Amino acid sequence: MDAEKKLRTWLPLWIGIGIALGIFIGSKYGQFGRSGRVDGSGKIDAVMSYIRESYVDTVNMRQLVEDALPNIIQELDPHSEYISAADMKQVNEDMEGHFSGIGVTFYLLRDTIVVTGIVQGGPSEAAGIMPWDRIVMVDDSLVTGSNLHNEDVLKILRGEKGSEVKLGIRREQEEQLREITVTRGDIPMNSINAAYMVSEEVGLIKLGKNFGFQTFSEFI
């Protein structure tokens, strides 16, 4: 009788525990099919969940996703590209046909920023920057070295309209580093680089790489 009484007492508890455990397992592994496989986004969710819960070190899950997405998108076709939120501002500026900056064109020569052109009427022209000046300092920070890329230069030279940036300029035939402060302004980005009549009946319009929202109106 005692054994039967104990069984009646504990049986509901064990049944309840079993049901709760079954619900937990079902919710945790419900994305698996009968074959034990996960398809599509379910597999990605499962892997991310395992990393979050079981990996030995703390992982920045947001950064992990950001790093993984470009590799996923590039498998679609050559024209598909993932653009992060951090880079979207520059993309919008390029598409809108203008941005705020100092108004120079440049290239990297032996890891040094060399000014190749000045936007007429732009901030750099007003500040006295000249073609072939070398920008070696930006706001007291050295900007030379093997790790410097065009994207890095754009980020440090562009900025909010009206903001100031102090440049350390190395000019030919000058021993002293010249310090020039430039107030950033709106810089237009024209899509049409040339437009003229080749003959009385044939015209030529040269469209540059800055294809954006204003390209059609410029073309017309």
GUTORDREN-834385 format. One record per residue (C-alpha): residue in three letters; chain; residue number from 1; x, y, z. Coordinates in steps of 0.1 Angstrom, whole numbers, plus 5000, padded with zeros to 4 digits. Layout:
% residues N
> ala,A,NUM,X,Y,Z .
...
***
This chain:
% residues 220
> met,A,1,5000,5000,5000 .
> asp,A,2,5029,5023,5008 .
> ala,A,3,5045,5018,4974 .
> glu,A,4,5011,5024,4957 .
> lys,A,5,5006,5056,4977 .
> lys,A,6,5040,5069,4969 .
> leu,A,7,5034,5061,4932 .
> arg,A,8,5002,5081,4932 .
> thr,A,9,5019,5110,4950 .
> trp,A,10,5050,5112,4927 .
> leu,A,11,5035,5102,4894 .
> pro,A,12,5017,5135,4886 .
> leu,A,13,5050,5154,4894 .
> trp,A,14,5070,5132,4871 .
> ile,A,15,5044,5135,4843 .
> gly,A,16,5045,5173,4848 .
> ile,A,17,5083,5174,4846 .
> gly,A,18,5082,5152,4814 .
> ile,A,19,5056,5175,4797 .
> ala,A,20,5076,5206,4806 .
> leu,A,21,5108,5190,4793 .
> gly,A,22,5091,5180,4761 .
> ile,A,23,5078,5215,4755 .
> phe,A,24,5113,5230,4761 .
> ile,A,25,5130,5205,4737 .
> gly,A,26,5103,5211,4711 .
> ser,A,27,5106,5248,4712 .
> lys,A,28,5144,5248,4712 .
> tyr,A,29,5148,5223,4684 .
> gly,A,30,5115,5228,4666 .
> gln,A,31,5133,5242,4635 .
> phe,A,32,5147,5207,4628 .
> gly,A,33,5127,5185,4605 .
> arg,A,34,5123,5148,4608 .
> ser,A,35,5156,5143,4591 .
> gly,A,36,5174,5163,4617 .
> arg,A,37,5183,5190,4592 .
> val,A,38,5177,5227,4591 .
> asp,A,39,5170,5245,4559 .
> gly,A,40,5174,5282,4548 .
> ser,A,41,5173,5309,4575 .
> gly,A,42,5165,5283,4602 .
> lys,A,43,5200,5269,4599 .
> ile,A,44,5215,5304,4603 .
> asp,A,45,5193,5310,4633 .
> ala,A,46,5203,5277,4648 .
> val,A,47,5240,5283,4643 .
> met,A,48,5238,5319,4658 .
> ser,A,49,5218,5305,4687 .
> tyr,A,50,5244,5278,4694 .
> ile,A,51,5272,5304,4693 .
> arg,A,52,5254,5328,4716 .
> glu,A,53,5246,5301,4742 .
> ser,A,54,5275,5277,4739 .
> tyr,A,55,5306,5294,4726 .
> val,A,56,5334,5296,4752 .
> asp,A,57,5341,5334,4748 .
> thr,A,58,5318,5364,4746 .
> val,A,59,5309,5372,4710 .
> asn,A,60,5297,5404,4695 .
> met,A,61,5268,5389,4677 .
> arg,A,62,5259,5422,4658 .
> gln,A,63,5294,5424,4644 .
> leu,A,64,5294,5387,4635 .
> val,A,65,5262,5392,4615 .
> glu,A,66,5276,5423,4598 .
> asp,A,67,5307,5404,4587 .
> ala,A,68,5287,5374,4575 .
> leu,A,69,5261,5393,4554 .
> pro,A,70,5285,5405,4526 .
> asn,A,71,5297,5370,4520 .
> ile,A,72,5261,5358,4516 .
> ile,A,73,5251,5386,4493 .
> gln,A,74,5281,5382,4470 .
> glu,A,75,5269,5347,4461 .
> leu,A,76,5239,5362,4443 .
> asp,A,77,5254,5380,4413 .
> pro,A,78,5282,5406,4406 .
> his,A,79,5257,5435,4409 .
> ser,A,80,5244,5427,4444 .
> glu,A,81,5262,5442,4474 .
> tyr,A,82,5254,5446,4510 .
> ile,A,83,5258,5481,4523 .
> ser,A,84,5261,5486,4561 .
> ala,A,85,5244,5514,4580 .
> ala,A,86,5278,5530,4586 .
> asp,A,87,5285,5532,4548 .
> met,A,88,5250,5542,4537 .
> lys,A,89,5255,5579,4544 .
> gln,A,90,5283,5581,4519 .
> val,A,91,5263,5561,4493 .
> asn,A,92,5234,5585,4496 .
> glu,A,93,5257,5615,4492 .
> asp,A,94,5271,5600,4460 .
> met,A,95,5237,5593,4447 .
> glu,A,96,5224,5627,4456 .
> gly,A,97,5253,5643,4437 .
> his,A,98,5268,5663,4465 .
> phe,A,99,5286,5660,4498 .
> ser,A,100,5302,5681,4524 .
> gly,A,101,5340,5681,4523 .
> ile,A,102,5371,5702,4516 .
> gly,A,103,5369,5701,4478 .
> val,A,104,5399,5683,4465 .
> thr,A,105,5408,5653,4443 .
> phe,A,106,5436,5631,4455 .
> tyr,A,107,5455,5598,4450 .
> leu,A,108,5477,5578,4473 .
> leu,A,109,5514,5580,4464 .
> arg,A,110,5536,5557,4485 .
> asp,A,111,5510,5558,4513 .
> thr,A,112,5508,5596,4513 .
> ile,A,113,5477,5617,4503 .
> val,A,114,5487,5638,4473 .
> val,A,115,5462,5665,4461 .
> thr,A,116,5458,5663,4424 .
> gly,A,117,5430,5689,4419 .
> ile,A,118,5411,5717,4436 .
> val,A,119,5373,5722,4432 .
> gln,A,120,5369,5757,4418 .
> gly,A,121,5353,5780,4443 .
> gly,A,122,5355,5753,4470 .
> pro,A,123,5368,5754,4506 .
> ser,A,124,5403,5742,4498 .
> glu,A,125,5408,5769,4471 .
> ala,A,126,5397,5795,4496 .
> ala,A,127,5421,5782,4523 .
> gly,A,128,5451,5782,4499 .
> ile,A,129,5456,5745,4493 .
> met,A,130,5474,5738,4460 .
> pro,A,131,5477,5709,4436 .
> trp,A,132,5505,5685,4445 .
> asp,A,133,5503,5694,4482 .
> arg,A,134,5508,5664,4504 .
> ile,A,135,5484,5660,4533 .
> val,A,136,5504,5643,4561 .
> met,A,137,5484,5654,4592 .
> val,A,138,5447,5658,4599 .
> asp,A,139,5437,5673,4632 .
> asp,A,140,5471,5666,4647 .
> ser,A,141,5469,5629,4637 .
> leu,A,142,5494,5614,4612 .
> val,A,143,5477,5601,4581 .
> thr,A,144,5504,5582,4563 .
> gly,A,145,5513,5545,4562 .
> ser,A,146,5506,5512,4545 .
> asn,A,147,5472,5508,4561 .
> leu,A,148,5458,5539,4545 .
> his,A,149,5431,5534,4518 .
> asn,A,150,5410,5557,4497 .
> glu,A,151,5379,5549,4519 .
> asp,A,152,5398,5560,4549 .
> val,A,153,5408,5593,4533 .
> leu,A,154,5372,5601,4523 .
> lys,A,155,5360,5595,4559 .
> ile,A,156,5385,5619,4574 .
> leu,A,157,5382,5646,4548 .
> arg,A,158,5344,5646,4545 .
> gly,A,159,5323,5659,4574 .
> glu,A,160,5294,5682,4583 .
> lys,A,161,5290,5714,4564 .
> gly,A,162,5306,5743,4584 .
> ser,A,163,5329,5720,4605 .
> glu,A,164,5366,5728,4605 .
> val,A,165,5395,5704,4598 .
> lys,A,166,5432,5713,4604 .
> leu,A,167,5455,5699,4578 .
> gly,A,168,5493,5695,4580 .
> ile,A,169,5505,5702,4544 .
> arg,A,170,5539,5693,4530 .
> arg,A,171,5546,5715,4500 .
> glu,A,172,5574,5711,4475 .
> gln,A,173,5605,5732,4482 .
> glu,A,174,5593,5741,4517 .
> glu,A,175,5610,5726,4547 .
> gln,A,176,5584,5736,4573 .
> leu,A,177,5551,5718,4576 .
> arg,A,178,5524,5742,4567 .
> glu,A,179,5492,5742,4588 .
> ile,A,180,5460,5751,4570 .
> thr,A,181,5425,5751,4585 .
> val,A,182,5397,5743,4561 .
> thr,A,183,5360,5749,4567 .
> arg,A,184,5340,5721,4550 .
> gly,A,185,5313,5730,4525 .
> asp,A,186,5290,5715,4500 .
> ile,A,187,5309,5699,4471 .
> pro,A,188,5289,5692,4439 .
> met,A,189,5295,5659,4420 .
> asn,A,190,5287,5663,4383 .
> ser,A,191,5279,5632,4363 .
> ile,A,192,5284,5648,4329 .
> asn,A,193,5321,5654,4324 .
> ala,A,194,5319,5668,4288 .
> ala,A,195,5292,5679,4263 .
> tyr,A,196,5299,5693,4229 .
> met,A,197,5291,5691,4192 .
> val,A,198,5315,5669,4172 .
> ser,A,199,5299,5681,4140 .
> glu,A,200,5267,5699,4130 .
> glu,A,201,5247,5667,4134 .
> val,A,202,5266,5647,4160 .
> gly,A,203,5270,5656,4196 .
> leu,A,204,5291,5639,4223 .
> ile,A,205,5281,5636,4260 .
> lys,A,206,5305,5620,4284 .
> leu,A,207,5290,5604,4314 .
> gly,A,208,5313,5598,4343 .
> lys,A,209,5312,5572,4371 .
> asn,A,210,5292,5594,4394 .
> phe,A,211,5258,5582,4383 .
> gly,A,212,5232,5595,4407 .
> phe,A,213,5198,5611,4411 .
> gln,A,214,5208,5643,4392 .
> thr,A,215,5223,5625,4362 .
> phe,A,216,5191,5626,4341 .
> ser,A,217,5186,5664,4345 .
> glu,A,218,5223,5670,4338 .
> phe,A,219,5220,5649,4307 .
> ile,A,220,5190,5669,4295 .
***
